[in-house]
Amino acid sequence: MCGFAGVLHGRVTRRLCSDDVLRMCRLIAHRGPDEHGTWEDRDVVLGHRRLSIIDIASGQQPMKSPDGDVVLVYNGEVYNHGELRRELEHQGQSFRTRSDTEAILGTYRAHGLACTGHLRGMFAFALWDARKRRLLLVRDRLGIKPLYYAFGSEYLVFASELKALMASGVVHRDIDPQALDDFLAYGFIRSPRSIFRDVKKLLPGEQLAAEIAADGQLRLFRHEYWRPPTPAHTSIDYETAKTELENRIHEAVRLRLMSEVPLGAFLSGGIDSSTVVWSMARQMTQPVRTFSIGFHEPRFDERDVARAVALHFGTEHHEEIVTPDAVAILPELSNDYDEPFGDPSAIPTWYLCRMARKHVTVSLSGDGGDELFAGYARYATLAAEQQRMPVLSRLLSGAAPLARCEGRLRNRLERAAMPLERRYGRFRNNFSPAMRAALYSEELRRLVDLERTQDLFQRFAAPPEYDPLSRMQLADLQGYLPDDVLTKVDRASMAHSLEARVPLLDHQLVAFVQGLPVDFKVRGQRSKAILRDIIEPHMPPPVLRHPKRGFSVPLGRWLRNELAPRLRQAVRGPTFQKNGWFDGRYVRRLETLHMSGRVDLSFVLWQLLVLDVWWQQTLPGLATAA
C-alpha cells in the first residue's frame, strides 16, 4: 500500500519540479513510510511513498518499463499479478522483479488503455506514456483506493490525498457549496466532487487520460471501464448458488492472504467479518490475528460476540475500549480525512487500525457485505414504509405541527408520498432539504441546488426493470460504499501505515452476487439469507443470534454529557455565528432541542461539530466562495 502525487504540465509559466512533488509526498508519508522516490522529465513529475508489502527488496517506485517509455506510480494491490506475469512472459515480455507494480506496467504495454480490464484488486495509479505524451489516471472498480485531481489548461495535478494535492500551490481553496450541501445531507461528499470547487475525485471504475496537444494545451478524455453489473434473473438453483458462492468467497480471501509481512483481520462479531475470519482460518497454517473495538455502553458493545468467534476459530485476539475521551482525536481525524466527514464510526475505526498496526501490517475486513448481500435494516424499513404509506400520507396532509418537527420524524413524514428513489435519498438524509434550507443563509441557498443533492443516481440511474431492493443497493454501491465506508477505512488504516483489504468486494465476487435472484439475499425478514446459510454450520451460535448493530458510537449520550462543552463551543463559535453562510439562531435551536431530550439530533449535531473542527483547522479565516 502506498501513496503518490504528481503533475502534468501544459503550456505554463511556472513549472512544478521534483522538489515540489517531493513536498506534496511528504504530507502522505503515513501511506508509505518505508521508501520514497521521484521521477521527472520535461512535461511530467511523479512522486511516490511506499509501504512495502510484496517484493520488498525490489518493488521501488516510480517504476519504469525496460525501454524507459512508460513510468508508473501506484497505490494498492493487484492480486492476480502472478497470473498476469506468466501470460506476459509467454508473450515475450521479461521481468526484473516479482512486484505487482511491474505486472501493471507489462499489462499496459500489452493492452494499452484496456489494461484495467485485466487487473484484479484494489488500485489507483498514474502512468506516463512518453511515446504518446499521455498521462493515464485510473481508480479501481469499487473505489477502494482514492485519487484526487485538479485540471486546468496549464496543469493536471493529482495525489492520493487532498492535502498532498493542495500542497502543490496551484489550486484555489474555494469551497464548493454543492459539496457542502452533500456533506450536510449525507455526512460525506460524493465523488466526483470534493469540498474544494477546483478539485475532483476520480470515480470508481473510471480512467482519465490527459494528452498534450500541439498548442501546449492539455486535453482530457474520460472512460468508464466498469460499473456494477446489472442484476440478472438467472436460473441457478439455491443449493448450486450456495456452493459457488462459498468457493468464490474462499478464492477472494485466498488471493488477499498474499503478503511478505504480518497479516490479520478486523473482527466485529458480525456476519461479514466473521465470514472473512472463518475463511482465513481454513486457509492459514498459523492462527489468525484478530482485532476488535468495544464500548462501555452495552448497547454498542459487540466484544462478547467477537470473542466467541475468536475462541471458535482459535485466533490470536486483541481488543480495546473506546471512551468519550477518544473524541480528542477529532483534529487529527480532520487532518486524516482532509474533507468534512460525518460518519461517527470513523472514531472506533481509527482506534481499531491503530491497535492492529501494533501487531500486523495488513488486515482484512468484512466491508462491503451489507451492500452486496442487502444487509442494511433500512432496506426492510423502506419496504415496510411502502405498506404504511396511506397512513403516513394522512399524517402529512394534516401536518400543521410539521414545521415544528425536526430530524428523522420530519424526514419520515415528508418522504411518505415520494417515489422510491427520492424516498431513499430522503431516508439517507440526516438534514432534510427543509432543515438544510433553514440552516443556510440566503446567500448559500442561492448557491445550492437542494434537489440535485437528493439525486442518489448522479453517476448512472437504475434501469426501470430493477426491483426496489436492487435500486437501493445500486444507490449505495455508487455513493455510500466508496465515499463513506471505503473512505473511512482507507484514511483510518493509512493514517497508521496499515493496509486494509476487502475480499467481499472482489469484483468477480461482486458480479456473481449481483447476478443472484433477490430472494436469495432477502427471504421474508431474513437478510443476507444465502450468506447466513453458508456460514451457519461453521459459526458459534452467538453470531447467528446476534442482531445487527452497525459499527457506531453512543453519540446521543456523549453529546449531552462529555462532549457538550465542545458542542457548545462549535454552535456558538465563528463557523456558524459569523460565517455568513449559516443561520446561527437555527444552529442554537437544534442544540437546545437535542439537549432537552425531546428529540434525538445526534447525527445532525455531530456533523455540525465535525464541520466546525474542519473549518477552523482548514479555513481559519472563514473564507467562503460565491
PLY file of the C-alpha trace (Angstrom):
ply
format ascii 1.0
element vertex 626
property float x
property float y
property float z
element edge 625
property int vertex1
property int vertex2
end_header
0.00 0.00 0.00
1.33 3.40 -0.91
0.62 6.99 -1.81
1.61 9.11 -4.79
1.41 12.60 -6.24
2.42 14.34 -9.43
1.80 16.89 -12.12
1.45 17.03 -15.89
2.35 20.40 -17.40
0.72 22.06 -20.33
1.87 25.44 -21.56
2.76 27.08 -18.23
4.77 29.97 -16.94
5.75 28.23 -13.68
6.63 24.54 -13.70
6.46 22.29 -10.66
9.66 20.32 -10.16
10.74 17.23 -8.25
11.20 19.26 -5.06
7.57 20.44 -5.28
6.26 16.91 -5.74
8.55 15.63 -3.00
6.98 18.23 -0.68
3.50 17.00 -1.69
4.52 13.41 -0.95
5.88 14.24 2.50
2.33 15.05 3.57
1.28 11.46 2.81
4.35 9.76 4.28
1.96 7.77 6.52
0.74 5.97 3.39
4.27 4.84 2.63
6.81 5.21 5.43
9.30 2.67 4.06
10.66 4.29 0.88
10.15 7.28 -1.39
11.16 8.37 -4.86
10.51 10.89 -7.64
10.92 10.90 -11.41
10.86 13.88 -13.75
11.02 14.69 -17.42
10.14 17.79 -19.44
6.35 17.57 -19.01
5.64 15.36 -16.01
6.79 14.78 -12.44
5.82 11.67 -10.47
6.37 11.08 -6.74
5.78 8.04 -4.57
5.71 6.87 -0.95
5.97 3.11 -0.36
4.59 0.76 2.29
6.45 -2.43 1.43
4.18 -5.49 1.29
5.19 -7.54 -1.77
8.68 -7.91 -3.27
10.10 -5.75 -0.51
13.62 -5.87 -1.96
12.92 -4.67 -5.50
9.47 -3.08 -5.91
10.55 0.55 -5.67
8.61 3.32 -7.45
8.35 5.30 -9.66
8.97 2.22 -11.82
9.97 2.37 -15.50
9.36 -0.18 -18.23
12.51 -1.83 -19.65
12.55 0.56 -22.62
12.02 3.57 -20.33
8.96 4.77 -22.27
6.38 4.04 -19.55
6.62 5.15 -15.91
4.20 4.19 -13.13
3.31 5.25 -9.59
0.72 3.11 -7.91
-1.28 2.57 -4.72
-2.93 -0.77 -3.98
-2.58 -4.48 -4.65
-3.18 -6.46 -7.83
-3.85 -9.96 -6.58
-3.59 -11.73 -9.93
-0.16 -10.28 -10.73
1.47 -13.72 -10.81
-1.02 -14.95 -13.39
-0.56 -11.78 -15.44
3.21 -12.14 -15.34
3.07 -15.71 -16.62
0.79 -14.68 -19.51
3.03 -11.76 -20.43
6.19 -13.85 -20.26
4.54 -16.31 -22.63
4.02 -13.35 -24.99
7.72 -12.48 -24.82
7.94 -9.86 -22.06
10.64 -10.18 -19.40
10.51 -9.04 -15.77
13.13 -7.80 -13.34
11.03 -8.01 -10.15
8.25 -10.05 -8.53
6.19 -6.95 -7.81
2.62 -6.31 -8.91
3.79 -2.84 -9.96
5.81 -4.29 -12.81
2.86 -6.53 -13.74
0.73 -3.40 -14.26
3.46 -1.91 -16.46
3.61 -5.09 -18.52
-0.16 -5.28 -18.83
-0.30 -1.69 -20.09
2.45 -2.40 -22.63
0.44 -5.38 -23.89
-3.10 -3.93 -23.80
-2.84 -0.14 -23.64
-5.86 1.61 -22.16
-7.65 -1.75 -21.90
-5.14 -2.85 -19.23
-7.60 -2.15 -16.40
-9.89 -4.96 -17.53
-7.12 -7.45 -16.74
-6.38 -6.23 -13.19
-7.99 -7.90 -10.17
-7.58 -5.98 -6.96
-7.69 -2.53 -5.41
-5.69 0.19 -7.08
-5.23 3.78 -8.07
-2.34 4.69 -10.34
-0.79 7.32 -12.58
1.03 6.11 -15.68
3.06 8.26 -18.08
3.43 7.06 -21.67
6.29 9.08 -23.18
5.64 7.87 -26.73
2.04 9.11 -26.72
2.76 12.06 -24.40
-0.17 10.79 -22.38
-0.82 10.57 -18.65
-3.31 7.94 -17.53
-5.08 8.12 -14.14
-7.06 5.06 -13.01
-9.18 4.13 -9.97
-10.32 0.60 -9.14
-13.81 -0.66 -9.91
-15.39 -0.29 -6.45
-13.47 2.80 -5.33
-11.40 1.12 -2.62
-8.40 3.36 -3.27
-8.68 7.18 -3.61
-7.36 9.56 -6.25
-7.84 13.36 -6.29
-7.04 15.62 -9.22
-7.32 19.24 -10.36
-7.36 20.07 -14.05
-6.85 23.26 -15.98
-5.43 24.27 -19.33
-1.96 24.50 -17.79
-1.86 21.74 -15.17
-3.17 18.34 -14.25
-2.22 17.89 -10.59
-3.07 14.66 -8.77
-2.49 12.89 -5.45
-3.71 10.04 -3.26
-4.95 12.51 -0.65
-6.35 16.02 -0.85
-3.75 17.53 1.47
-0.94 16.50 -0.87
-2.69 17.94 -3.90
-3.35 21.26 -2.16
0.34 21.47 -1.23
1.11 21.90 -4.95
0.24 25.57 -4.51
-1.58 25.79 -7.86
-5.14 25.04 -6.65
-7.51 27.52 -5.01
-9.22 26.75 -1.70
-12.67 27.93 -2.75
-15.38 25.77 -1.18
-17.86 24.04 -3.48
-21.28 24.92 -1.99
-22.88 21.87 -3.63
-20.30 19.60 -1.98
-21.02 21.27 1.36
-24.71 20.51 0.86
-23.76 16.91 0.05
-21.89 16.64 3.34
-24.73 18.06 5.41
-27.30 15.82 3.71
-25.37 12.53 3.93
-22.33 13.03 6.16
-19.90 12.57 3.26
-19.13 14.15 -0.12
-19.91 12.05 -3.17
-17.46 11.56 -5.99
-16.58 13.29 -8.26
-16.97 16.35 -6.03
-14.60 17.37 -3.28
-15.02 20.11 -0.70
-12.96 22.42 -2.94
-14.53 23.61 -6.17
-11.47 23.01 -8.38
-10.62 19.53 -7.05
-12.35 16.34 -8.15
-12.17 12.68 -7.15
-11.73 10.12 -9.86
-14.85 7.97 -9.95
-14.71 4.25 -9.17
-14.20 2.31 -12.39
-13.01 5.41 -14.26
-9.96 6.19 -16.39
-8.78 9.71 -17.10
-6.33 10.21 -19.97
-4.62 13.59 -20.40
-2.68 14.40 -23.56
-0.60 17.41 -24.51
-1.93 18.95 -27.71
0.27 20.61 -30.33
-0.61 24.06 -28.97
0.61 23.05 -25.48
-2.91 22.81 -24.03
-3.98 19.74 -22.07
-6.85 17.65 -23.40
-8.76 15.37 -21.07
-10.58 12.13 -22.03
-12.75 10.14 -19.63
-13.68 6.50 -19.90
-15.86 4.43 -17.60
-14.34 0.96 -17.82
-16.59 -0.72 -15.22
-19.88 -0.28 -13.40
-21.82 -2.60 -11.06
-23.28 -5.43 -13.16
-27.00 -5.46 -13.82
-28.85 -7.88 -11.51
-29.68 -10.92 -13.61
-32.58 -13.26 -13.12
-30.56 -16.40 -13.65
-31.93 -19.92 -13.49
-29.32 -21.07 -10.96
-30.84 -23.06 -8.09
-30.26 -22.11 -4.47
-28.01 -25.01 -3.45
-25.79 -24.60 -6.51
-25.56 -20.87 -5.81
-24.52 -21.57 -2.20
-21.71 -23.90 -3.28
-20.46 -21.49 -5.95
-20.62 -18.51 -3.60
-18.70 -20.32 -0.87
-15.96 -21.23 -3.33
-15.76 -17.67 -4.59
-15.50 -16.26 -1.05
-12.63 -18.62 -0.26
-10.90 -17.67 -3.51
-11.26 -13.93 -2.79
-9.84 -14.38 0.71
-7.00 -16.65 -0.52
-5.87 -14.02 -3.01
-5.75 -11.43 -0.23
-3.53 -13.56 2.00
-0.65 -12.70 -0.35
1.89 -10.86 1.82
5.51 -10.80 2.94
4.60 -9.01 6.18
2.37 -9.94 9.19
-1.34 -10.15 8.38
-4.57 -10.20 10.43
-8.29 -9.32 10.34
-10.78 -6.86 11.83
-13.44 -8.78 13.78
-16.66 -7.12 14.93
-18.61 -10.33 15.53
-20.98 -9.53 12.68
-21.71 -11.87 9.79
-19.33 -10.26 7.30
-16.15 -10.01 9.36
-16.82 -13.45 10.88
-17.11 -14.92 7.37
-13.72 -13.47 6.43
-12.10 -14.82 9.62
-13.66 -18.26 9.03
-12.20 -18.38 5.53
-8.80 -17.16 6.72
-8.69 -19.77 9.49
-9.40 -22.50 6.93
-6.56 -21.41 4.69
-3.78 -20.25 7.04
-1.32 -22.52 8.82
-0.83 -20.02 11.67
-3.57 -18.64 13.97
-5.31 -15.60 12.54
-4.61 -12.37 14.41
-7.96 -10.63 15.06
-8.79 -7.14 16.35
-11.97 -5.73 17.94
-13.12 -2.42 19.41
-15.78 -2.05 22.10
-17.56 0.47 24.33
-18.55 0.56 27.99
-22.17 1.10 26.85
-23.64 -2.44 26.38
-25.97 -1.41 23.54
-22.96 -0.53 21.38
-20.53 -3.20 22.58
-20.07 -6.33 20.46
-16.90 -7.69 22.05
-18.63 -10.72 23.55
-19.67 -11.95 20.10
-16.26 -11.18 18.63
-14.63 -13.15 21.45
-16.90 -16.11 20.74
-15.80 -16.09 17.09
-12.15 -15.70 18.05
-12.37 -18.61 20.51
-14.22 -20.77 17.97
-11.51 -20.33 15.33
-8.56 -20.21 17.75
-7.42 -16.74 16.74
-4.86 -14.58 18.49
-7.36 -11.98 19.64
-6.85 -8.34 20.69
-9.37 -5.74 21.80
-9.63 -2.18 23.11
-12.32 0.07 24.61
-13.29 3.44 23.11
-14.44 6.09 25.60
-15.72 9.66 25.13
-12.15 10.87 25.67
-11.40 9.35 22.26
-13.05 12.35 20.62
-9.89 14.29 21.50
-8.56 12.93 18.21
-11.11 14.98 16.21
-8.47 17.47 14.97
-6.26 14.56 13.95
-9.18 12.84 12.22
-9.97 16.05 10.38
-6.40 16.14 9.10
-6.52 12.45 8.12
-9.74 12.81 6.13
-8.95 16.25 4.61
-12.65 16.89 3.91
-15.56 17.13 6.35
-16.50 13.52 7.15
-19.51 12.93 9.38
-19.60 9.17 9.91
-19.05 8.81 13.69
-17.77 5.24 13.22
-14.58 6.88 11.91
-13.57 7.16 15.59
-13.64 3.44 16.51
-12.26 2.60 13.07
-9.28 4.89 13.70
-8.58 3.23 17.06
-9.09 -0.24 15.59
-6.47 0.46 12.92
-4.06 1.91 15.46
-4.34 -1.22 17.58
-3.98 -3.60 14.62
-0.85 -1.82 13.36
0.95 -2.70 16.58
0.77 -6.34 15.51
0.37 -6.53 11.71
0.95 -4.52 8.53
-2.05 -5.91 6.59
-5.59 -6.51 7.86
-8.61 -7.99 6.08
-12.08 -6.56 6.73
-15.68 -7.56 6.02
-16.64 -4.22 4.48
-18.99 -4.39 1.51
-21.06 -7.31 2.77
-24.10 -5.19 3.63
-24.18 -3.54 0.20
-23.60 -6.85 -1.57
-25.97 -9.10 0.36
-28.62 -6.49 1.27
-27.82 -6.48 4.98
-28.91 -2.96 5.93
-32.02 -2.67 8.06
-33.02 0.40 6.07
-33.87 -1.79 3.08
-36.53 -3.60 5.13
-37.63 -0.35 6.79
-38.41 1.31 3.46
-40.24 -1.79 2.26
-42.43 -1.69 5.40
-42.88 2.06 4.98
-44.19 1.43 1.47
-47.02 -0.61 3.01
-47.82 2.11 5.56
-47.76 4.92 3.02
-51.53 5.70 3.17
-51.35 6.27 6.93
-48.24 8.43 6.66
-49.81 10.42 3.83
-52.79 11.25 6.02
-50.41 12.44 8.75
-48.65 14.59 6.20
-51.89 16.14 4.90
-52.79 17.31 8.39
-49.26 18.37 9.25
-49.79 21.69 10.93
-47.18 20.61 13.52
-44.78 19.62 10.69
-42.94 22.92 10.78
-42.00 22.17 14.38
-40.72 18.66 13.59
-37.02 18.12 13.19
-34.69 15.32 12.27
-35.85 11.84 11.35
-39.53 12.33 12.20
-39.76 15.17 9.70
-37.89 13.13 7.12
-40.33 10.24 7.56
-43.42 12.41 7.14
-42.10 14.36 4.16
-40.98 11.30 2.21
-44.28 9.44 2.66
-45.64 10.06 -0.84
-42.36 10.09 -2.76
-41.28 7.55 -5.38
-38.66 5.08 -4.18
-35.52 6.83 -5.41
-36.43 10.14 -3.81
-37.71 8.41 -0.69
-34.46 6.50 -0.26
-32.49 9.71 -0.71
-34.60 11.36 1.97
-34.20 8.33 4.23
-30.42 8.69 3.95
-30.55 12.39 4.91
-29.59 13.48 8.38
-30.59 17.05 7.45
-33.73 17.05 5.31
-33.88 19.61 2.47
-36.17 21.78 4.59
-33.75 21.66 7.52
-30.80 22.50 5.28
-32.71 25.40 3.78
-33.39 26.67 7.30
-29.73 26.21 8.24
-28.39 28.15 5.23
-28.20 31.88 4.85
-29.94 33.47 1.88
-26.58 33.68 0.11
-25.83 29.97 0.46
-29.38 28.98 -0.56
-28.78 30.78 -3.87
-25.61 28.75 -4.47
-27.03 25.29 -3.73
-29.41 23.08 -5.70
-31.12 21.05 -2.97
-32.89 18.83 -5.50
-29.61 17.87 -7.13
-28.24 16.72 -3.80
-31.26 14.46 -3.32
-30.43 12.52 -6.52
-28.76 9.28 -5.42
-28.12 8.21 -9.01
-25.88 11.03 -10.21
-23.50 8.57 -11.91
-26.00 6.21 -13.52
-29.68 5.66 -12.89
-31.28 2.36 -12.03
-32.90 0.85 -15.15
-36.69 0.51 -14.95
-36.51 -3.28 -14.73
-34.65 -3.12 -11.39
-36.64 -4.27 -8.37
-36.84 -1.90 -5.36
-34.12 -3.68 -3.38
-31.68 -3.63 -6.30
-32.36 0.08 -6.80
-31.39 0.84 -3.20
-28.31 -1.39 -3.46
-27.20 0.36 -6.66
-27.54 3.73 -4.95
-25.29 2.54 -2.11
-22.75 0.92 -4.44
-22.20 4.20 -6.28
-22.34 6.55 -3.30
-22.33 5.37 0.30
-19.91 2.46 -0.22
-17.00 4.28 -1.94
-17.47 7.73 -0.42
-18.29 6.76 3.16
-17.45 3.15 4.07
-14.32 2.71 1.96
-13.11 6.27 2.53
-13.42 5.72 6.28
-11.37 2.50 6.19
-8.74 3.82 3.77
-7.98 7.01 5.70
-8.08 5.35 9.14
-5.85 2.45 8.08
-3.38 4.52 6.08
-3.09 7.06 8.91
-1.37 4.21 10.77
0.51 2.77 7.76
-1.79 -0.25 7.77
-3.04 -1.88 4.59
-6.74 -2.84 4.71
-8.02 -5.43 2.23
-11.69 -6.07 1.43
-12.22 -9.59 -0.01
-16.02 -9.30 -0.20
-15.51 -6.53 -2.78
-13.52 -8.68 -5.17
-15.09 -7.53 -8.44
-15.64 -11.08 -9.71
-17.40 -11.97 -6.47
-19.50 -8.79 -6.75
-20.52 -9.71 -10.30
-21.59 -13.18 -9.19
-23.68 -11.94 -6.25
-25.27 -9.22 -8.40
-26.45 -11.98 -10.70
-28.31 -13.88 -7.98
-32.08 -13.55 -7.59
-33.13 -11.03 -4.96
-34.91 -13.64 -2.86
-31.58 -15.44 -2.38
-30.42 -12.39 -0.42
-33.56 -11.43 1.48
-36.14 -14.05 2.49
-39.01 -12.54 4.44
-37.42 -10.71 7.39
-34.14 -12.62 6.98
-31.38 -10.52 5.39
-28.20 -11.97 3.88
-30.03 -15.28 3.61
-27.63 -17.09 1.29
-24.55 -15.94 3.21
-26.11 -16.96 6.54
-26.96 -20.39 5.17
-23.36 -20.88 4.01
-21.72 -19.96 7.30
-24.32 -21.32 9.75
-22.64 -24.76 10.11
-19.29 -23.13 10.81
-20.15 -20.40 13.34
-20.73 -20.32 17.10
-24.41 -19.65 17.98
-23.88 -16.05 19.25
-23.02 -14.85 15.74
-26.22 -16.21 14.22
-28.45 -14.91 17.04
-26.73 -11.52 17.26
-28.89 -8.63 15.95
-27.16 -6.25 13.55
-25.99 -3.10 15.34
-23.58 -1.43 12.96
-20.21 -0.04 13.95
-21.31 3.11 15.73
-20.76 5.10 18.90
-23.15 6.28 21.66
-23.39 9.78 20.21
-26.63 10.83 21.88
-25.30 10.34 25.40
-21.84 11.66 24.62
-23.19 14.89 23.10
-25.46 15.52 26.11
-22.66 14.84 28.59
-18.91 14.57 27.96
-18.98 16.31 24.56
-21.49 19.01 25.50
-18.84 21.71 26.17
-17.14 21.10 22.79
-20.50 21.10 21.02
-21.49 24.35 22.72
-18.21 25.91 21.61
-18.90 24.90 17.99
-22.54 26.03 17.97
-21.69 29.44 19.40
-18.41 29.86 17.55
-17.47 31.75 14.39
-18.14 28.92 11.94
-21.90 29.18 12.43
-22.32 32.62 14.01
-20.01 34.83 11.88
-19.53 32.94 8.64
-22.30 34.43 6.57
-23.31 31.04 5.16
-25.33 29.74 8.14
-28.24 30.87 10.31
-26.68 30.93 13.78
-30.06 31.08 15.53
-31.19 27.89 13.84
-27.99 26.09 14.86
-28.53 27.08 18.50
-32.15 25.90 18.27
-31.01 22.45 17.12
-28.66 22.21 20.09
-31.41 23.26 22.51
-33.84 20.68 21.12
-31.31 17.88 21.49
-30.25 18.86 25.00
-33.88 18.98 26.11
-34.23 15.29 25.31
-37.39 15.92 23.25
-35.76 14.82 20.01
-32.55 12.99 19.11
-30.47 15.15 16.78
-27.21 13.30 17.46
-26.15 12.84 13.84
-27.15 16.38 12.87
-25.14 17.92 15.69
-22.21 15.57 15.14
-21.98 16.77 11.54
-22.04 20.38 12.67
-19.29 19.63 15.19
-17.18 17.87 12.56
-17.70 20.76 10.14
-16.62 23.26 12.78
-13.43 21.32 13.54
-12.61 21.07 9.83
-13.42 24.70 9.09
-11.37 26.12 11.97
-8.46 23.86 11.09
-8.54 24.33 7.31
-10.03 27.78 6.71
-9.44 29.75 9.92
-10.02 32.97 8.03
-13.61 31.86 7.37
-13.22 32.43 3.64
-16.20 31.47 1.53
-16.65 31.41 -2.22
-19.56 32.85 -4.15
0 1
1 2
2 3
3 4
4 5
5 6
6 7
7 8
8 9
9 10
10 11
11 12
12 13
13 14
14 15
15 16
16 17
17 18
18 19
19 20
20 21
21 22
22 23
23 24
24 25
25 26
26 27
27 28
28 29
29 30
30 31
31 32
32 33
33 34
34 35
35 36
36 37
37 38
38 39
39 40
40 41
41 42
42 43
43 44
44 45
45 46
46 47
47 48
48 49
49 50
50 51
51 52
52 53
53 54
54 55
55 56
56 57
57 58
58 59
59 60
60 61
61 62
62 63
63 64
64 65
65 66
66 67
67 68
68 69
69 70
70 71
71 72
72 73
73 74
74 75
75 76
76 77
77 78
78 79
79 80
80 81
81 82
82 83
83 84
84 85
85 86
86 87
87 88
88 89
89 90
90 91
91 92
92 93
93 94
94 95
95 96
96 97
97 98
98 99
99 100
100 101
101 102
102 103
103 104
104 105
105 106
106 107
107 108
108 109
109 110
110 111
111 112
112 113
113 114
114 115
115 116
116 117
117 118
118 119
119 120
120 121
121 122
122 123
123 124
124 125
125 126
126 127
127 128
128 129
129 130
130 131
131 132
132 133
133 134
134 135
135 136
136 137
137 138
138 139
139 140
140 141
141 142
142 143
143 144
144 145
145 146
146 147
147 148
148 149
149 150
150 151
151 152
152 153
153 154
154 155
155 156
156 157
157 158
158 159
159 160
160 161
161 162
162 163
163 164
164 165
165 166
166 167
167 168
168 169
169 170
170 171
171 172
172 173
173 174
174 175
175 176
176 177
177 178
178 179
179 180
180 181
181 182
182 183
183 184
184 185
185 186
186 187
187 188
188 189
189 190
190 191
191 192
192 193
193 194
194 195
195 196
196 197
197 198
198 199
199 200
200 201
201 202
202 203
203 204
204 205
205 206
206 207
207 208
208 209
209 210
210 211
211 212
212 213
213 214
214 215
215 216
216 217
217 218
218 219
219 220
220 221
221 222
222 223
223 224
224 225
225 226
226 227
227 228
228 229
229 230
230 231
231 232
232 233
233 234
234 235
235 236
236 237
237 238
238 239
239 240
240 241
241 242
242 243
243 244
244 245
245 246
246 247
247 248
248 249
249 250
250 251
251 252
252 253
253 254
254 255
255 256
256 257
257 258
258 259
259 260
260 261
261 262
262 263
263 264
264 265
265 266
266 267
267 268
268 269
269 270
270 271
271 272
272 273
273 274
274 275
275 276
276 277
277 278
278 279
279 280
280 281
281 282
282 283
283 284
284 285
285 286
286 287
287 288
288 289
289 290
290 291
291 292
292 293
293 294
294 295
295 296
296 297
297 298
298 299
299 300
300 301
301 302
302 303
303 304
304 305
305 306
306 307
307 308
308 309
309 310
310 311
311 312
312 313
313 314
314 315
315 316
316 317
317 318
318 319
319 320
320 321
321 322
322 323
323 324
324 325
325 326
326 327
327 328
328 329
329 330
330 331
331 332
332 333
333 334
334 335
335 336
336 337
337 338
338 339
339 340
340 341
341 342
342 343
343 344
344 345
345 346
346 347
347 348
348 349
349 350
350 351
351 352
352 353
353 354
354 355
355 356
356 357
357 358
358 359
359 360
360 361
361 362
362 363
363 364
364 365
365 366
366 367
367 368
368 369
369 370
370 371
371 372
372 373
373 374
374 375
375 376
376 377
377 378
378 379
379 380
380 381
381 382
382 383
383 384
384 385
385 386
386 387
387 388
388 389
389 390
390 391
391 392
392 393
393 394
394 395
395 396
396 397
397 398
398 399
399 400
400 401
401 402
402 403
403 404
404 405
405 406
406 407
407 408
408 409
409 410
410 411
411 412
412 413
413 414
414 415
415 416
416 417
417 418
418 419
419 420
420 421
421 422
422 423
423 424
424 425
425 426
426 427
427 428
428 429
429 430
430 431
431 432
432 433
433 434
434 435
435 436
436 437
437 438
438 439
439 440
440 441
441 442
442 443
443 444
444 445
445 446
446 447
447 448
448 449
449 450
450 451
451 452
452 453
453 454
454 455
455 456
456 457
457 458
458 459
459 460
460 461
461 462
462 463
463 464
464 465
465 466
466 467
467 468
468 469
469 470
470 471
471 472
472 473
473 474
474 475
475 476
476 477
477 478
478 479
479 480
480 481
481 482
482 483
483 484
484 485
485 486
486 487
487 488
488 489
489 490
490 491
491 492
492 493
493 494
494 495
495 496
496 497
497 498
498 499
499 500
500 501
501 502
502 503
503 504
504 505
505 506
506 507
507 508
508 509
509 510
510 511
511 512
512 513
513 514
514 515
515 516
516 517
517 518
518 519
519 520
520 521
521 522
522 523
523 524
524 525
525 526
526 527
527 528
528 529
529 530
530 531
531 532
532 533
533 534
534 535
535 536
536 537
537 538
538 539
539 540
540 541
541 542
542 543
543 544
544 545
545 546
546 547
547 548
548 549
549 550
550 551
551 552
552 553
553 554
554 555
555 556
556 557
557 558
558 559
559 560
560 561
561 562
562 563
563 564
564 565
565 566
566 567
567 568
568 569
569 570
570 571
571 572
572 573
573 574
574 575
575 576
576 577
577 578
578 579
579 580
580 581
581 582
582 583
583 584
584 585
585 586
586 587
587 588
588 589
589 590
590 591
591 592
592 593
593 594
594 595
595 596
596 597
597 598
598 599
599 600
600 601
601 602
602 603
603 604
604 605
605 606
606 607
607 608
608 609
609 610
610 611
611 612
612 613
613 614
614 615
615 616
616 617
617 618
618 619
619 620
620 621
621 622
622 623
623 624
624 625
